[in-house]
């Protein structure tokens, strides 16, 4: 199964491990409204950005790469997230290959990974983060040849870590958070961190549409200041 996603050569699901194919198949047909209720403004606007949703294989099986943003940042301080950020002019067209370029560039700048070891296999529909005004394109990747990772700039990234998919699907690690605005959403209590917001929402939907989700208690609520 190969896709160029609007002419984006190099984005292919050929050669993926069998366990990752449910994600690739789901990405082929999923729509933005199935991923989030927050969609890009109909009249345009918002700052184009991209994140890299990178799957690898570690000592405990399939895993996902995340980072924790530095506590001193103005936006989303201390929050776990996917590697990623705003598109730069050199990344190219936000409607074309720009998000693919930005996702890999930002991941390298934030975590030090070698982009040559990453196979991009899908691009999800653009989503919106109202609090920051970002229009985000999630780019899915397979860490075919893992490389060392670290916080490249401690002023921006507090730590870089991987989370086993088995922990993300474990009902004991799942809960619901309530934002001060009143918005509720799924969260994950993993690796000493509370993963919530946009990142948790994307993970939640990927698990669901890939058929990996296990029943969990949505009435189990935790505060945003949760600490392990």
Secondary structure by P-SEA (a helix, b strand, c coil): cccccccccccccccccccaaaaaaaaaccccccccccccccccccccbbbbbbbbbccccbbbbbbbccccccccccccccccccccccccccccaaaaaaaaaaaaaccccccccccccccccbbbbcccccbbbbbbbbccccccccccccccccccccccccccccccccccccccccbbbbbbbccccccccaaaaaaaaaaaaacccccccccccccccccc
